[in-house]
Amino acid sequence: MNPVSLLHAGKDQRLRSVLAKALPRAFPGSVLAHVDNLTAAFGQPMARDPEVQVLALEHPTAADLDRAQQAADDLALPRWTVVVFGPATIADAVPPEDWTEARIVPVLRAAVAGQVLRRENARLRGEFRTIGSRLNHDLRTPLSCILTMTELVGERLGQAEPEPSRLLHPIVASVDDSVRLIERLSLLAKATGVSEELESCNMGVVFSCALLRREAQIADSGVSVEQPPKWPTIKGHAALLESVWIDLLDNALRHGGKAIAVGWQREKSGWRFWMRDSGPPLGADRQADLFQPLHLLHRENAVSGLGLAIIRRLVELHGGHCGYEILPDGARFYFTLPEPVGAR
């Protein structure tokens, strides 16, 4: 383990002495510093990788604890892991009776391990958000240029040579497919990097947006779409849930016959949303791989389509799960969303 920087914010001499003995036992070669309070702690130099900084906060107020836990360094990563020393009335605090070398050594080791994971998680989330944005912009721009020029060549060539101009149709179709794939992968990358709190959104508005995005395809296919008169308001990311509905609509339009129905029902722990179609149900051998997780896509026999795997990932990011049910008159895909703790 790389050296650790332990900063003690407090004046208790007994705790200072115990920390001075516990730190080298937990992390040899580490550095210990003392300040009188949290304000002074914020004035200290920030730790640099690979160093991990621990803040030993003595008898903090609720406001001080929140401020310390929300602190970030100049890389926008969690600045330190906070270990609270105080009465047992403070949540997760190390009480004075446990201020011994033997008790504090494992506390410091656990805190540092957690900090390493939190910083790595924050770093990866940021990288996913950046990759998602750059993937969408940097790849779509040249593809849009190819599509525009191909359509222009097709228009001019079609006036004089109608037959050869048809050779350009596969190029246009391939570019369209590539753009859709980029959009899906970009959305998945950005969704994986999402760390913002869930917001209230009406699922009816979310579904209507998805329906509008597929309005032309629905009209061309002659499929009817039935939806409930009322929808619930849930906690989630509207853009991600809209993508879930779009993928379900795409799947139903390809395989689901001429009638689609969507609905929802309240469950004990949240909501279940579903889309029923009138197409032939899938065999048992195919059902097992429907929502094949993305981390299994390296397998030689992995599914080629990403739609349902992306649905699964987006729903899991909301804390829910997906499923498939065979009905007497067709089949339906469903996904669940949990109700946030304390929402009622």
Secondary structure as GFF3:
##gff-version 3
##sequence-region A 1 344
A	DSSP	beta_strand	4	9	.	.	.	ID=ss1
A	DSSP	alpha_helix	13	26	.	.	.	ID=ss2
A	DSSP	beta_strand	31	35	.	.	.	ID=ss3
A	DSSP	alpha_helix	38	42	.	.	.	ID=ss4
A	DSSP	beta_strand	52	58	.	.	.	ID=ss5
A	DSSP	alpha_helix	62	70	.	.	.	ID=ss6
A	DSSP	beta_strand	81	85	.	.	.	ID=ss7
A	DSSP	three_ten_helix	96	98	.	.	.	ID=ss8
A	DSSP	alpha_helix	101	160	.	.	.	ID=ss9
A	DSSP	alpha_helix	162	165	.	.	.	ID=ss10
A	DSSP	three_ten_helix	166	168	.	.	.	ID=ss11
A	DSSP	alpha_helix	169	192	.	.	.	ID=ss12
A	DSSP	beta_strand	199	202	.	.	.	ID=ss13
A	DSSP	alpha_helix	203	213	.	.	.	ID=ss14
A	DSSP	alpha_helix	215	221	.	.	.	ID=ss15
A	DSSP	beta_strand	224	226	.	.	.	ID=ss16
A	DSSP	beta_strand	233	236	.	.	.	ID=ss17
A	DSSP	alpha_helix	238	255	.	.	.	ID=ss18
A	DSSP	beta_strand	259	267	.	.	.	ID=ss19
A	DSSP	beta_strand	270	277	.	.	.	ID=ss20
A	DSSP	alpha_helix	284	287	.	.	.	ID=ss21
A	DSSP	three_ten_helix	294	296	.	.	.	ID=ss22
A	DSSP	alpha_helix	307	317	.	.	.	ID=ss23
A	DSSP	beta_strand	322	327	.	.	.	ID=ss24
A	DSSP	beta_strand	330	338	.	.	.	ID=ss25
###
